[in-house]
Amino acid sequence: MPASNRSSGSPSEGREPLWSVADVAAYLGIPVNTLYQWRYLGNGPRSYKVGRWVRYDPDEVRKWLSEQAA
């Protein structure tokens, strides 16, 4: 679970709220700037632009992480 609970909007029924860049960085234990670089290069977990904010689906982050271990 991410260190902070800063998320956008309320979760849909049974779904976790989307994670912010800071949430994903804390979960993965990497700097925020690394996520922005990965996003620019097309690497890393899939991200979404929600308004002016970048958000991540927690399930997709976990899936991406498990794929990296393979």
N, C-alpha and C positions, 0 to 999 in steps of 0.2 A: 504494500500500500504506500502511496506517496507520502512524503513528510508533511505536506500541507493539503488543505482541502479546498484550495482555490479552484473552482470549476465554473464553467459557463452554464447558466440555466439550471433547471431542475431535471433530474433523471427521469427517463421514461419508466414505465412500470417494469421492474425487475432488471433495469440496466443501471450500471454505474455511470456517474457523470463523466463527461470528457475531462481529460487531464490537460493542464497547462504545460508549457515548456518547462517551467520550474518543477512541476510534479514529475515529469518524465525524467528530467535530469537527476532528481533526487532518487527516484526508483532505480535508475541504471547506475547511479554513482558517478556521473560524468558532468563536466561543466556545461552550462546552458549554451555557451558559444559553440560547443561541439555539435549540439543538436541543430543549431542554425546552419552550421557548415554542412552537415549531412543533408539537411533539407535542400540547400542550395545545389549540392552536388547530386541530388537524387538518391542518396543513400539513407540508411537508418529506417526506423519505423515510419509507416505511412502517417502523414499529418494532413490536417484540414484547415482551411482558412474559414473562420467563423467571424464575419464582420472584419474587424482589423486584427483579430487575435488568431494565433496558431493553436490548434487543439489536437489532441491525440485520443483515439479510442483505446481504453486500457486493454481490451481483449487483443487488439491488433499489436500493441506494444509487447504484450506477453508472447504472442505468436511469433513475432519477429525475433524476440530474444531466444526462444526455443529453437528457431531455425538457425540461429548463429552458432548454437552448440553442436548442431549436426554436421 
